[in-house]
Amino acid sequence: MTTAALTILNTIEPIAKLSEGRKQELAKLCFVEKVSKGVNPLRMNVTHAKQAVYLIKGELELRFAKNGKVLLRGEGPAAKHPINCDDNLVDSIALTDVEILRIDNDLLDIMMTWDQLSTDEEALKNLRHKSGDKKPNRTPVEWMRDTSVFSVEKLQSGVFSKVPVANIEAMFQRMERISTVAGQVIIQQGAVGDYYYLVEHGSLLVSRADGINAASMLVAELHAGDAFGEEALVSDNKRNATVTMKADGQLLRLNKSDFVELLKEPMLIHISREVADVKITNGALWLDVRLASEYQYEHIEGALNLPLKDIREIMLNLDLTKTYIVYCQTGRRSSAAAFILAQRGFDVLVLKHAVREFK
């Protein structure tokens, strides 16, 4: 079905203008639906806003508030555009058995926005490449269209979905691409935070030692598309883990000041206790990101305990449909936790004040 969908996507607008990588992604996320003669194919999309609907085969009668009726044929030039793009459209009826293609409008808009940004050579001309880059001929456009790093899933619900487009453009200009080798230490536990990283190619190992003389324990493995290094930058603390290249690769990095300006500030939403209480009443959940010993001593009633140091592993048990209000002792750990959760698509807010005020 993916191959058939890709063939169709190459014939309809504005999707035909998308890069090949984006069309391949979209082909996996859309489907062709058969609709019987006499049925309204827009019956499941009455708002006309949630989906773009294309006529692929057959004949369809469109009924407009001002211009009467129009016959639309699947093979005709007008069928290259969405059926439901006209606000005057009132109804439609299949004159024959038809086939239609439905695509989520929000998904399509994200793809089109990202693709158009990636063709702006002027905005990307300042992207810097370190000497010794194993892919010196790779252009900024190719880099931005790498769907392993910037997949539509990450653009829909990750960090890049929550920041202004202008910030994204600025981030492209300021990011640096570096080549790495197996065994290279990218982040050392205990060091001062300096960069935020995205994995373009390769894999990395994350290890942590819980004490000066303690042995390092492997806690995670990172792959293309993953991000790391944000905890120290958001909380202004030292690195809490060591990250080492498992294999040769390429990383994208953003320095701390640019990270704070372009990503941290737009991502974090702080709320008062009064606002938080209303949200809790409406179904939100408290999330205490301090250590278990701190949580046991005092915590907000009903709060879940998710220590920052374990957040990447434990957050897999959280419900993506819920809103979480994160807190800690001072706001540093809660800010770091909120950023990590927001990157993974969680709806998360940060409490403004320290926990001692809530007794």
Secondary structure, DSSP 8 states (H G I E B T S, - for coil): -HHHHHHHHTTSTTGGGS-HHHHHHHHTT-EEEEE-TT--TTTT-TTSSSEEEEEEESEEEEEETTTEEEEEETTSGGGGS-TT--TTEEEEEESS-EEEEEEEHHHHHHHHHHHHHHT-HHHHTT-EE-TT-S-TT--HHHHHT-TTTS-HHHHHHSGGGSS-HHHHHHHHHH-EEEEE-TT-EEE-TTSB--EEEEEEES-EEEEE-SSSS---EEEEEE-TT-EE-HHHHHHT-B--SEEEESS-EEEEEEEHHHHIIIIIHHH--EE-HHHHHHHHHTT-EEEE-S-HHHHHHS--TT-EE--GGGHHHHGGGS-TTSEEEEE-SSSHHHHHHHHHHHHTT-EEEEESS-GGGG-
